[in-house]
Amino acid sequence: DKCLPDTTSVSFLENEIDRMDKILPQLKNFILPGGLLAASYSHVARCVCRRAERAVLRLNESEKIAPLVYRFLNRLADYLFTLSRMIMFEHDIEELKWTI
C-alpha cells in the first residue's frame, strides 16, 4: 500500500540519525525542548509522532497493524529529536540540559 512506510524509509531515517550522531557531541543529559524556533518545531513534531506511535499501539488491540509502522514512527521520532539537536549545533547554540 502506498500509504504504509517501507524498509527504505526506515533505513533512510536510521542513516540520517547515524550521520548526525557522528557530528553531534555525546548526549550526557536529558534535553529540554527549546532554543531556536526550528528546533522547537522539531521537538513539537517529535511529540506528535510519539503520540501517533502510542495511538497505533492502542489501535493494534483491535486492528492488525504492520510492525513496520511502529518501527517507522519510532525512528521518525528519534530522527526529529536528533534533527533538533543538529539545528542547535549548527547555529552554535547550547542545548537546554535538564539536570537535577
C-alpha positions as CSV (number, residue, x, y, z in Angstrom):
1,D,0.0,0.0,0.0
2,K,1.3,3.4,-0.9
3,C,0.4,4.9,2.5
4,L,2.5,2.5,4.5
5,P,6.2,3.1,5.2
6,D,8.7,0.7,3.6
7,T,12.1,-0.5,4.8
8,T,13.8,2.1,2.6
9,S,12.1,4.9,4.5
10,V,13.2,3.4,7.8
11,S,16.7,2.9,6.6
12,F,16.9,6.5,5.4
13,L,15.9,7.7,8.8
14,E,18.4,5.4,10.6
15,N,21.2,6.5,8.2
16,E,20.4,10.2,8.8
17,I,20.3,9.7,12.6
18,D,23.7,7.9,12.4
19,R,25.1,10.7,10.2
20,M,24.1,13.5,12.6
21,D,25.2,11.5,15.7
22,K,28.7,11.3,14.3
23,I,28.8,15.1,14.3
24,L,26.9,15.9,17.5
25,P,28.5,15.9,20.9
26,Q,27.7,12.9,23.0
27,L,24.5,13.3,25.0
28,K,25.1,13.2,28.7
29,N,21.9,14.9,30.0
30,F,18.2,15.0,29.1
31,I,17.5,17.8,26.7
32,L,14.7,20.3,27.3
33,P,12.8,21.4,24.2
34,G,13.6,25.0,23.3
35,G,16.2,27.2,21.7
36,L,15.7,28.2,18.1
37,L,12.2,28.2,16.6
38,A,13.1,25.5,14.1
39,A,14.5,23.2,16.9
40,S,11.4,23.8,18.9
41,Y,9.2,22.9,16.0
42,S,11.2,19.7,15.6
43,H,10.6,18.9,19.2
44,V,6.8,19.5,18.8
45,A,6.7,17.3,15.7
46,R,8.6,14.6,17.7
47,C,5.9,14.7,20.5
48,V,3.1,14.4,17.9
49,C,5.0,11.5,16.4
50,R,5.3,9.8,19.8
51,R,1.5,10.4,20.4
52,A,0.8,8.7,17.0
53,E,3.1,5.8,18.0
54,R,1.0,5.3,21.2
55,A,-2.2,5.6,19.2
56,V,-1.1,2.9,16.7
57,L,-0.2,0.6,19.6
58,R,-3.8,1.0,21.0
59,L,-5.3,0.5,17.6
60,N,-3.3,-2.7,17.2
61,E,-5.5,-4.1,20.0
62,S,-8.5,-4.2,17.6
63,E,-6.9,-4.0,14.2
64,K,-3.8,-5.7,13.0
65,I,-1.0,-3.1,12.3
66,A,2.1,-3.9,10.4
67,P,5.2,-3.9,12.7
68,L,7.0,-1.7,10.2
69,V,4.5,1.1,11.1
70,Y,5.7,1.1,14.7
71,R,9.3,1.0,13.6
72,F,8.9,3.9,11.2
73,L,7.1,6.1,13.8
74,N,9.8,5.3,16.4
75,R,12.6,6.1,14.0
76,L,10.9,9.2,12.8
77,A,10.5,10.5,16.4
78,D,14.2,9.7,17.0
79,Y,15.2,11.5,13.8
80,L,13.2,14.6,14.8
81,F,14.9,14.6,18.2
82,T,18.4,14.3,16.6
83,L,17.4,17.0,14.0
84,S,16.5,19.4,16.8
85,R,20.0,18.8,18.3
86,M,21.6,19.3,14.9
87,I,19.8,22.6,14.3
88,M,21.1,23.9,17.7
89,F,24.6,22.6,17.0
90,E,24.8,24.2,13.5
91,H,23.8,27.5,15.0
92,D,26.3,27.2,17.9
93,I,23.5,27.4,20.5
94,E,23.9,25.4,23.7
95,E,21.1,22.9,24.3
96,L,18.9,23.3,27.3
97,K,20.0,20.5,29.6
98,W,17.8,19.0,32.3
99,T,19.8,18.4,35.4
100,I,18.8,17.5,39.0
